[in-house]
């Protein structure tokens, strides 16, 4: 069995209470059966809270409280389960987040999700091209994996502009450029479920104005690798899951669309504020990831729109 992960994967650590967008706020958190069985054995006040604050419906989950906070997130934005029982007793989702896992024939691929700002700083702040670490042996030959790896190698050839490299990736996957303008894509995204109200405001602003890309190009000179890393992240995470050739092309098109959307929103932010920092970039990437990638319905809708446009 092969274990595959990005070369930055083991450098990640949670920033806990310093996080501006806590993953324990606003997200439904399921509790796996094994962890739930352990929680039922916990004594004292914490055990009573666990039995009181876990919704035991078809899928057991923590019952969110005021402001959609996890009932075990304290006033310091720290987890009472970790502080009292230790990290090893977190439920599987909490223990894994923001890590993702993709099980494929003969291999397990893991990575970090960009909906986490700490992961975003690590991924987008990496200068060297993405390199995958492969541990173990075995595995099966797979055309999609081979194509994905070819695209990642293509991205490392920085003598060509990123737009040209993304266009070549599209060609390799049998995709084509979207006929929608970025304003039209913003209008489409507004028809989908939205997690944060600010996302509505950002998309609405993009529907009304084409940013000054020439001015933003000058600002981002020397920071182009941030977009390469974003594109590489989407390619690594989503391409291997393609069900067929149509889905493959749609997933590559999604990586292009996501990167172009990130750039457009950055240009709009710069035009409105006169500045665009690395933290601004991380925040925009986090929003795109949380609002599209981390909603199965939204991601499916975007992929369908790309596949059948």
C-alpha positions, 0 to 999 in steps of 0.5 A: 500500500502506498501512502502519498502526501504533499511535502509540506504535510507534516509541517502543519500544526493547529494554531488553536485559539489564534485562529480567526475562523475557528473550525468549531464554529458554524460546522456540523461535527459528527461523532463516530460510533467508537468515540461516542461509545467512549464518551458514554463512559466519561464520568463527572461534569464533562461526561454529563455535558457530553451526554447532554450536548450530543444529538443522537439522531441518525448521525450523532453530532455535537449540538451547536449552541449560541452563535453555532459554537461547539458546546465544548469550545470554551471562552478562550476558543480552546477545546474542553475535550482536549484540555481535560481528556487529551487530543487522542479522545477527539472524534475522528472528524476533529482529529483529522481536520483539516486533513483529508484522505482519499482511498484509491486502489493500492494507495491512500492520498492525504493532504491539508484542506484550504478551508483552514487558515493555518493550512492556507498559510503553509500551502500558499506560502510555499515557494518551491513547486509542490512535490508529493512524498510517496512511502511504501510499495505496491499500488496499481498503474492508473492513467488518471494518477499518471496524468495528475502527476504529469500536470504537477510536473508541468506546473514546476516549469516556471519558465512559462507563465502560469496561465499557459501552464494551466491551459496546457493542463486543461488540454491534457485533461480534454477540457476547454476554457469556460465561456462564462465571464467571471461576473457570470460565474459570480452570479452562478455562485450566488445561486448556491448555498452560502456559509458566510454572509461576507461571501455574498457581499464579495460575490455581489461586488464581483457581479457589478465590476470588472477589476483593474487587472493591470494594476493588480498584476503589478502588485502581485509581481513576485507573488505568482507562486501563491496562485501556482500553489492554489492550482496545484492544491486543487489538482492534487485534491480533486483530479484523482477522484474523477469518475470518467473523462467528462468528470476529469475535464470538469475537475481540471476546469474547476482548478482553473476556475478556482484560481482565476476566481482567487485572482479576480477577488484579489484584484477587486480587494486591491481596487477597493482597499488599496492593499493586498497582503498575504493574509488577504490572499489566505483569507480569500482562498479559505473562503473559496475552499469553505464555500465551494470545496467543503459543500458537497452540493456546491462542488457538484453543482459547479462541476456539473456546470463545467461539464455540461456548459 
